[in-house]
Amino acid sequence: MAMRTGLILSALLWAAAPAMAAGAGPLRHDHPVIGTWRITLPDGSCTETYRIRADGTTLVFSNEEVAESSFTIADKPDKDGFYKETDTITKDNGKLDCTGEVTKPGRAVTSYLQFHPSGDMFLMCAERSLDRCIGPFVRVKGSTI
């Protein structure tokens, strides 16, 4: 799985117009998204780390940025293997992320996740297609933040 050039992580995650409040909710204990994930920019200059919790919240470290969000995600994938996810930023420390931007709380975006059969990687796509995706997000094992 390769990251498409021209599609930057923060642009996909948080550049959408403000959305209605997305309510976080508990996930089943074995949902594949739960855990710690990392993605590195193609040039290796920056890494983002996501701690995705079963309570429907996320803690993100990106360059100097520390952000929190709440999210909803489908319990099961659709017929094409995509999990629909909506993420809303709830807090941000106001510092620059890997793209040199500051994330504004209240921003939300819907994306579609597709997991590798191993469960240790996923792609995040702008739509239910592999045409506009970023990744891979790689599972970090035995590490917590």
N, CA, C and O of each residue as an XYZ file, in Angstrom:
580
protein
N       0.842     -1.163      0.000
C       0.000      0.000      0.000
C       0.895      1.235      0.000
O       1.792      1.348      0.835
N       0.670      2.119     -0.884
C       1.521      3.292     -0.987
C       0.713      4.552     -0.744
O      -0.483      4.610     -1.028
N       1.394      5.562     -0.210
C       0.744      6.837      0.022
C       0.752      7.620     -1.283
O       1.798      7.740     -1.921
N      -0.372      8.144     -1.681
C      -0.451      8.936     -2.904
C       0.145     10.299     -2.644
O      -0.205     10.959     -1.665
N       1.049     10.727     -3.518
C       1.583     12.070     -3.400
C       0.469     13.046     -3.717
O      -0.441     12.725     -4.482
N       0.532     14.213     -3.148
C      -0.481     15.224     -3.401
C      -1.672     15.145     -2.458
O      -2.499     16.056     -2.439
N      -1.776     14.087     -1.682
C      -2.860     13.982     -0.715
C      -2.202     13.960      0.650
O      -1.568     12.969      1.014
N      -2.336     15.014      1.399
C      -1.646     15.161      2.663
C      -2.562     14.759      3.801
O      -3.760     15.038      3.786
N      -1.976     14.098      4.786
C      -2.740     13.545      5.893
C      -3.680     14.548      6.534
O      -4.880     14.285      6.621
N      -3.191     15.659      6.975
C      -4.062     16.590      7.674
C      -5.152     17.137      6.780
O      -6.257     17.410      7.250
N      -4.867     17.301      5.512
C      -5.894     17.793      4.603
C      -7.064     16.831      4.558
O      -8.218     17.260      4.552
N      -6.785     15.544      4.527
C      -7.856     14.556      4.490
C      -8.588     14.480      5.821
O      -9.814     14.371      5.857
N      -7.835     14.538      6.913
C      -8.440     14.355      8.218
C      -9.230     15.566      8.713
O     -10.309     15.410      9.284
N      -8.696     16.774      8.495
C      -9.290     17.907      9.184
C      -9.600     19.127      8.349
O      -9.937     20.166      8.916
N      -9.508     19.063      7.061
C      -9.763     20.249      6.257
C     -11.219     20.351      5.819
O     -11.596     21.292      5.121
N     -12.018     19.408      6.218
C     -13.435     19.463      5.852
C     -14.111     20.607      6.605
O     -13.620     21.059      7.639
N     -15.219     21.058      6.083
C     -15.969     22.106      6.765
C     -16.456     21.593      8.107
O     -16.631     20.386      8.274
N     -16.680     22.485      9.075
C     -17.172     22.033     10.365
C     -18.439     21.204     10.189
O     -19.318     21.535      9.393
N     -18.505     20.150     10.933
C     -19.650     19.252     10.817
C     -20.497     19.345     12.067
O     -20.101     19.943     13.067
N     -21.650     18.753     11.991
C     -22.470     18.626     13.179
C     -21.670     17.831     14.195
O     -20.799     17.049     13.814
N     -21.933     18.005     15.425
C     -21.183     17.293     16.455
C     -21.322     15.792     16.258
O     -22.426     15.250     16.211
N     -20.180     15.139     16.144
C     -20.180     13.683     15.996
C     -20.007     13.080     17.373
O     -19.021     13.363     18.054
N     -20.935     12.266     17.786
C     -20.861     11.687     19.112
C     -20.004     10.442     19.122
O     -20.223      9.510     18.349
N     -19.028     10.441     20.008
C     -18.211      9.239     20.167
C     -19.041      8.203     20.899
O     -19.931      8.538     21.681
N     -18.747      6.971     20.640
C     -19.448      5.906     21.326
C     -18.525      4.729     21.481
O     -17.553      4.600     20.736
N     -18.807      3.869     22.431
C     -17.932      2.717     22.633
C     -17.965      1.763     21.447
O     -19.002      1.568     20.813
N     -16.824      1.183     21.167
C     -16.693      0.196     20.102
C     -16.646     -1.184     20.723
O     -16.341     -1.334     21.906
N     -16.948     -2.189     19.920
C     -16.794     -3.558     20.421
C     -15.309     -3.765     20.738
O     -14.448     -3.170     20.090
N     -15.016     -4.585     21.708
C     -13.646     -4.725     22.217
C     -12.648     -5.226     21.176
O     -11.447     -4.998     21.319
N     -13.124     -5.903     20.133
C     -12.216     -6.452     19.118
C     -12.290     -5.695     17.782
O     -11.905     -6.236     16.746
N     -12.783     -4.451     17.802
C     -12.852     -3.671     16.564
C     -11.431     -3.467     16.039
O     -10.540     -3.131     16.819
N     -11.194     -3.663     14.734
C      -9.829     -3.588     14.207
C      -9.167     -2.214     14.286
O      -7.944     -2.131     14.177
N      -9.921     -1.141     14.471
C      -9.318      0.193     14.512
C      -8.694      0.521     15.865
O      -7.846      1.409     15.951
N      -9.096     -0.175     16.910
C      -8.581      0.118     18.246
C      -7.089     -0.197     18.314
O      -6.648     -1.266     17.893
N      -6.326      0.742     18.845
C      -4.893      0.526     19.015
C      -4.092      1.771     18.687
O      -4.648      2.854     18.510
N      -2.795      1.606     18.609
C      -1.881      2.692     18.274
C      -1.390      2.478     16.849
O      -0.974      1.381     16.477
N      -1.447      3.547     16.062
C      -1.113      3.504     14.629
C      -0.143      4.618     14.287
O      -0.188      5.691     14.889
N       0.742      4.369     13.316
C       1.668      5.398     12.837
C       1.618      5.483     11.329
O       1.416      4.492     10.627
N       1.811      6.705     10.853
C       1.978      6.950      9.422
C       3.124      7.936      9.279
O       3.233      8.891     10.047
N       3.977      7.699      8.290
C       5.124      8.559      8.035
C       4.957      9.206      6.672
O       4.571      8.545      5.708
N       5.249     10.513      6.589
C       5.175     11.194      5.303
C       6.130     10.529      4.314
O       7.150      9.975      4.724
N       5.816     10.575      3.024
C       6.617      9.866      2.023
C       8.106     10.196      2.060
O       8.933      9.324      1.792
N       8.463     11.439      2.387
C       9.882     11.802      2.420
C      10.547     11.470      3.756
O      11.731     11.747      3.951
N       9.779     10.874      4.678
C      10.332     10.473      5.970
C      10.535     11.614      6.952
O      11.098     11.405      8.027
N      10.092     12.812      6.608
C      10.361     13.992      7.432
C       9.507     14.101      8.685
O       9.862     14.840      9.603
N       8.412     13.399      8.746
C       7.514     13.543      9.887
C       6.659     12.285     10.043
O       6.277     11.643      9.065
N       6.374     11.959     11.287
C       5.536     10.810     11.609
C       4.385     11.267     12.480
O       4.556     12.100     13.371
N       3.211     10.713     12.216
C       2.046     10.959     13.060
C       1.695      9.666     13.778
O       1.749      8.582     13.198
N       1.335      9.796     15.049
C       0.955      8.650     15.861
C      -0.460      8.873     16.379
O      -0.785      9.942     16.897
N      -1.295      7.846     16.232
C      -2.701      7.897     16.627
C      -2.955      6.831     17.677
O      -2.660      5.657     17.456
N      -3.496      7.228     18.809
C      -3.939      6.288     19.834
C      -5.451      6.268     19.736
O      -6.118      7.195     20.196
N      -5.996      5.217     19.138
C      -7.440      5.109     18.901
C      -8.029      4.211     19.983
O      -7.697      3.031     20.090
N      -8.903      4.799     20.774
C      -9.433      4.126     21.961
C     -10.825      3.545     21.715
O     -11.575      4.020     20.862
N     -11.144      2.517     22.476
C     -12.436      1.841     22.360
C     -13.606      2.722     22.794
O     -14.755      2.413     22.479
N     -13.333      3.818     23.514
C     -14.420      4.705     23.949
C     -14.824      5.710     22.874
O     -15.681      6.560     23.115
N     -14.208      5.620     21.672
C     -14.573      6.519     20.589
C     -13.790      7.822     20.592
O     -14.237      8.812     20.013
N     -12.626      7.835     21.236
C     -11.780      9.018     21.236
C     -10.399      8.666     20.696
O      -9.981      7.507     20.707
N      -9.705      9.694     20.225
C      -8.378      9.527     19.648
C      -7.448     10.597     20.200
O      -7.858     11.740     20.403
N      -6.199     10.224     20.441
C      -5.133     11.142     20.816
C      -4.117     11.088     19.682
O      -3.656     10.009     19.310
N      -3.762     12.264     19.126
C      -2.884     12.331     17.955
C      -1.659     13.177     18.269
O      -1.763     14.253     18.857
N      -0.490     12.670     17.866
C       0.764     13.398     17.940
C       1.261     13.582     16.511
O       1.479     12.599     15.802
N       1.443     14.830     16.078
C       1.889     15.137     14.718
C       2.842     16.318     14.788
O       2.409     17.444     15.033
N       4.143     16.080     14.576
C       5.152     17.114     14.702
C       5.040     17.691     16.115
O       5.241     16.956     17.081
N       4.726     18.982     16.269
C       4.570     19.586     17.599
C       3.133     19.555     18.093
O       2.862     19.886     19.247
N       2.224     19.163     17.232
C       0.803     19.154     17.565
C       0.437     17.964     18.450
O       0.943     16.854     18.281
N      -0.450     18.233     19.390
C      -1.131     17.192     20.152
C      -2.614     17.535     20.031
O      -3.035     18.635     20.388
N      -3.395     16.590     19.529
C      -4.821     16.839     19.309
C      -5.637     15.676     19.847
O      -5.148     14.551     19.950
N      -6.882     15.963     20.188
C      -7.834     14.940     20.598
C      -9.056     15.039     19.712
O      -9.410     16.116     19.232
N      -9.695     13.901     19.501
C     -10.910     13.895     18.698
C     -11.870     12.850     19.235
O     -11.506     11.995     20.042
N     -13.112     12.944     18.762
C     -14.093     11.891     19.007
C     -14.499     11.374     17.633
O     -14.464     12.111     16.648
N     -14.880     10.115     17.574
C     -15.206      9.549     16.276
C     -16.290      8.493     16.393
O     -16.531      7.921     17.456
N     -16.927      8.260     15.266
C     -17.821      7.123     15.114
C     -17.287      6.317     13.944
O     -16.729      6.876     13.000
N     -17.457      5.015     14.005
C     -17.002      4.144     12.930
C     -17.964      2.972     12.822
O     -18.508      2.499     13.820
N     -18.159      2.519     11.605
C     -19.034      1.364     11.390
C     -18.510      0.157     12.161
O     -17.300     -0.032     12.290
N     -19.416     -0.643     12.664
C     -19.031     -1.845     13.399
C     -18.435     -2.900     12.474
O     -17.544     -3.651     12.872
N     -18.926     -2.953     11.249
C     -18.477     -3.938     10.257
C     -18.211     -3.210      8.941
O     -18.777     -2.143      8.704
N     -17.358     -3.771      8.083
C     -17.121     -3.134      6.782
C     -18.314     -3.305      5.855
O     -19.134     -4.206      6.029
N     -18.396     -2.413      4.857
C     -19.432     -2.557      3.838
C     -19.043     -3.683      2.872
O     -18.032     -4.353      3.079
N     -19.836     -3.892      1.830
C     -19.597     -5.011      0.912
C     -18.260     -4.907      0.181
O     -17.757     -5.906     -0.333
N     -17.676     -3.697      0.129
C     -16.386     -3.504     -0.531
C     -15.215     -3.478      0.451
O     -14.073     -3.240      0.058
N     -15.507     -3.726      1.736
C     -14.449     -3.796      2.742
C     -14.101     -2.488      3.419
O     -13.091     -2.415      4.120
N     -14.914     -1.438      3.230
C     -14.638     -0.136      3.837
C     -15.441      0.077      5.124
O     -16.625     -0.252      5.199
N     -14.768      0.634      6.129
C     -15.418      1.068      7.357
C     -15.603      2.579      7.256
O     -14.624      3.315      7.128
N     -16.844      3.046      7.313
C     -17.106      4.485      7.304
C     -16.788      5.047      8.679
O     -17.241      4.522      9.696
N     -15.995      6.132      8.703
C     -15.595      6.757      9.963
C     -15.792      8.262      9.861
O     -15.474      8.865      8.836
N     -16.320      8.873     10.927
C     -16.415     10.330     11.018
C     -15.680     10.764     12.275
O     -15.947     10.272     13.372
N     -14.749     11.693     12.095
C     -13.872     12.140     13.172
C     -14.037     13.640     13.365
O     -14.023     14.399     12.396
N     -14.196     14.074     14.626
C     -14.344     15.487     14.956
C     -13.266     15.885     15.956
O     -13.170     15.299     17.035
N     -12.462     16.870     15.604
C     -11.418     17.363     16.498
C     -12.075     18.094     17.668
O     -12.903     18.983     17.467
N     -11.700     17.712     18.893
C     -12.274     18.341     20.084
C     -11.290     19.258     20.799
O     -11.707     20.227     21.434
N      -9.990     18.970     20.710
C      -8.956     19.790     21.353
C      -7.710     19.775     20.498
O      -7.422     18.793     19.814
N      -6.967     20.881     20.544
C      -5.689     20.969     19.838
C      -4.807     21.955     20.602
O      -5.296     22.954     21.129
N      -3.499     21.669     20.660
C      -2.598     22.549     21.412
C      -2.176     23.779     20.623
O      -1.419     24.600     21.141
N      -2.642     23.935     19.379
C      -2.345     25.134     18.603
C      -0.970     25.148     17.960
O      -0.540     26.182     17.450
N      -0.278     24.029     17.975
C       1.061     23.967     17.376
C       0.985     23.302     16.005
O      -0.024     22.690     15.652
N       2.072     23.431     15.236
C       2.094     22.941     13.857
C       2.132     21.420     13.773
O       2.854     20.754     14.516
N       1.321     20.880     12.831
C       1.326     19.441     12.569
C       2.353     19.124     11.479
O       3.129     19.998     11.093
N       2.366     17.909     10.990
C       3.330     17.478      9.973
C       3.216     18.245      8.660
O       4.168     18.272      7.881
N       2.081     18.860      8.405
C       1.914     19.620      7.161
C       2.209     21.102      7.359
O       2.093     21.890      6.420
N       2.596     21.488      8.594
C       2.863     22.885      8.876
C       1.617     23.685      9.172
O       1.655     24.915      9.173
N       0.508     23.002      9.426
C      -0.770     23.646      9.705
C      -1.127     23.508     11.177
O      -0.585     22.660     11.886
N      -2.040     24.348     11.621
C      -2.614     24.244     12.964
C      -4.040     23.745     12.788
O      -4.810     24.316     12.017
N      -4.389     22.689     13.495
C      -5.718     22.098     13.396
C      -6.690     22.864     14.277
O      -6.381     23.182     15.425
N      -7.851     23.154     13.744
C      -8.872     23.877     14.493
C      -9.897     22.912     15.061
O     -10.457     22.107     14.317
N     -10.161     22.972     16.369
C     -11.222     22.135     16.947
C     -12.567     22.431     16.295
O     -12.826     23.540     15.826
N     -13.416     21.401     16.281
C     -14.727     21.535     15.665
C     -14.752     21.077     14.225
O     -15.823     20.930     13.637
N     -13.582     20.848     13.651
C     -13.498     20.364     12.277
C     -13.757     18.864     12.265
O     -13.310     18.140     13.154
N     -14.469     18.414     11.267
C     -14.796     16.990     11.169
C     -14.666     16.545      9.723
O     -14.770     17.347      8.795
N     -14.440     15.271      9.555
C     -14.380     14.716      8.211
C     -14.818     13.261      8.263
O     -14.607     12.562      9.253
N     -15.429     12.827      7.177
C     -15.782     11.420      7.019
C     -14.777     10.798      6.065
O     -14.464     11.360      5.015
N     -14.281      9.642      6.439
C     -13.355      8.904      5.584
C     -13.731      7.431      5.617
O     -14.614      7.012      6.365
N     -13.047      6.667      4.800
C     -13.354      5.252      4.652
C     -12.064      4.460      4.829
O     -11.108      4.634      4.073
N     -12.046      3.592      5.831
C     -10.854      2.821      6.159
C     -10.957      1.425      5.554
O     -12.011      0.790      5.583
N      -9.847      0.972      5.013
C      -9.800     -0.405      4.527
C      -8.561     -1.066      5.127
O      -7.435     -0.606      4.938
N      -8.801     -2.159      5.854
C      -7.741     -2.860      6.575
C      -7.092     -3.936      5.720
O      -7.753     -4.618      4.937
N      -5.800     -4.068      5.887
C      -5.058     -5.171      5.285
C      -5.529     -6.457      5.979
O      -5.884     -6.409      7.156
N      -5.544     -7.599      5.288
C      -5.993     -8.843      5.925
C      -5.237     -9.199      7.218
O      -5.786     -9.890      8.077
N      -3.998     -8.738      7.364
C      -3.226     -9.004      8.581
C      -3.781     -8.255      9.782
O      -3.541     -8.655     10.921
N      -4.526     -7.163      9.547
C      -5.029     -6.321     10.623
C      -3.996     -5.351     11.151
O      -4.277     -4.594     12.080
N      -2.793     -5.358     10.571
C      -1.704     -4.519     11.057
C      -1.472     -3.266     10.219
O      -0.536     -2.513     10.488
N      -2.309     -3.029      9.207
C      -2.209     -1.836      8.367
C      -3.597     -1.475      7.864
O      -4.474     -2.328      7.733
N      -3.774     -0.179      7.584
C      -4.989      0.236      6.896
C      -4.709      1.452      6.037
O      -3.740      2.180      6.251
N      -5.575      1.654      5.062
C      -5.577      2.851      4.241
C      -6.753      3.703      4.663
O      -7.792      3.180      5.065
N      -6.598      5.010      4.574
C      -7.680      5.954      4.833
C      -7.997      6.633      3.509
O      -7.134      7.256      2.891
N      -9.247      6.502      3.087
C      -9.645      6.981      1.765
C     -10.695      8.077      1.878
O     -11.485      8.110      2.821
N     -10.686      8.972      0.899
C     -11.635     10.085      0.870
C     -13.029      9.633      0.469
O     -14.012     10.316      0.756
N     -13.119      8.493     -0.191
C     -14.405      7.942     -0.619
C     -14.296      6.424     -0.623
O     -13.231      5.877     -0.337
N     -15.373      5.750     -0.938
C     -15.366      4.274     -0.968
C     -14.663      3.772     -2.227
O     -15.272      3.121     -3.076
N     -13.398      4.081     -2.332
C     -12.591      3.716     -3.489
C     -11.130      3.797     -3.070
O     -10.799      4.549     -2.153
N     -10.267      3.055     -3.705
C      -8.836      3.109     -3.414
C      -8.122      4.155     -4.267
O      -6.892      4.176     -4.318
N      -8.886      5.024     -4.937
C      -8.290      6.029     -5.819
C      -7.671      7.206     -5.080
O      -6.685      7.765     -5.560
N      -8.209      7.606     -3.929
C      -7.712      8.770     -3.174
C      -7.527      8.376     -1.714
O      -8.361      8.677     -0.861
N      -6.415      7.698     -1.448
C      -6.151      7.185     -0.108
C      -4.770      7.612      0.377
O      -3.890      7.951     -0.414
N      -4.607      7.586      1.681
C      -3.292      7.764      2.275
C      -3.003      6.540      3.127
O      -3.913      5.864      3.606
N      -1.726      6.274      3.303
C      -1.329      5.146      4.120
C      -0.086      4.506      3.562
O       0.481      4.985      2.580
N       0.327      3.465      4.158
C      -0.428      2.737      5.182
C      -0.230      3.327      6.576
O       0.823      3.873      6.906
N      -1.279      3.196      7.372
C      -1.165      3.396      8.806
C      -0.719      2.033      9.327
O      -1.332      1.020      8.990
N       0.317      1.987     10.126
C       0.897      0.738     10.583
C       0.667      0.602     12.086
O       0.933      1.530     12.851
N       0.171     -0.559     12.499
C      -0.088     -0.808     13.917
C       1.225     -0.822     14.700
O       2.205     -1.438     14.281
N       1.228     -0.132     15.846
C       2.377     -0.130     16.755
C       2.036     -1.141     17.842
O       1.079     -0.962     18.595
N       2.818     -2.187     17.912
C       2.534     -3.244     18.888
C       3.327     -3.016     20.168
O       4.474     -2.569     20.139
N       2.689     -3.333     21.289
C       3.352     -3.273     22.579
C       3.766     -1.886     23.007
O       4.684     -1.742     23.815
N       3.109     -0.851     22.484
C       3.478      0.508     22.829
C       2.207      1.302     23.115
O       1.207      1.176     22.407
N       2.261      2.106     24.146
C       1.134      2.986     24.429
C       1.637      4.396     24.600
O       2.795      4.617     24.955
N       0.761      5.354     24.346
C       1.072      6.760     24.539
C      -0.055      7.419     25.278
O       0.002      8.619     25.549
